[in-house]
């Protein structure tokens, strides 16, 4: 999408929202106005954080192009009205807290020796220990604002002797990590094991750690994981952003399919991500909504396309779903998708 088109659509939407919100009751039924605004809020809430921030910027720019006065003042309220400017760092922390609580409540009620099929060879106790270790590690990293790698094995874990006590230990570890993150300035530079070298990286990372491992225990218990579309979209992008930092570039390059492309398309939102193999990192990717330049297939046919709900696509890239599952429709060269998933498995 061109910048001019982005600006035009944002200006039109801001104007429409403001007109509906300020319309007299005898012109537009208030219940109809509320229903329309709530529906719009629901759609916008499914956007990934980066897209929400971009839309807030476009709304502000559209408002500031208007002459000073009541209309401009109302336009400037649109982003706030949809919560587009909310503190993203705090939102991540809140989301982590919610999902860890659900994880703890779930595993408390299950025999710690229960196997976790999504993590071959692991039990519920193993997964809980891993999850808690990640929180302990990240709390240490952020508390000390480290400037170089510290391995999780070098961080005191204070692990209980009894596996039945692991859920409470995880809950305490998460409480500590979130307290540290909430007290830190998210813009503070520091080392991270991903693309973003700031404190803010870790709240986002912990969210998708929590999302995926909650799905692990739900799948183990025969339940269907539910991941909100906006969270899933952000998770797919976080996965793609960080892959080059996780030692996967060589594995992808070894596929020998430079120029081949795969597309993930969310059937519930229309969002899409295109991955093109080749280059220094083994691949490059583009969010269709971002309109990034340089794609080998900008809107054209990909070598292989997999379609499904955004939440299921997130579980697919993390290896918790398989391309042949009923949630997905795959077109094109399936072997490219299988090879990519094998090369990027975490």
PyMOL commands that set and color helices and strands:
alter all, ss='L'
color gray80, all
select helices_A, chain A and resi 3-22+30-45+49-64+70-75+78-81+88-108+124-143+152-154+163-183+200-220+229-246+249-253+310-317+334-343
alter helices_A, ss='H'
color red, helices_A
select strands_A, chain A and resi 261-266+272-277+283-287+304-308+329-332
alter strands_A, ss='S'
color yellow, strands_A
deselect
rebuild
show_as cartoon
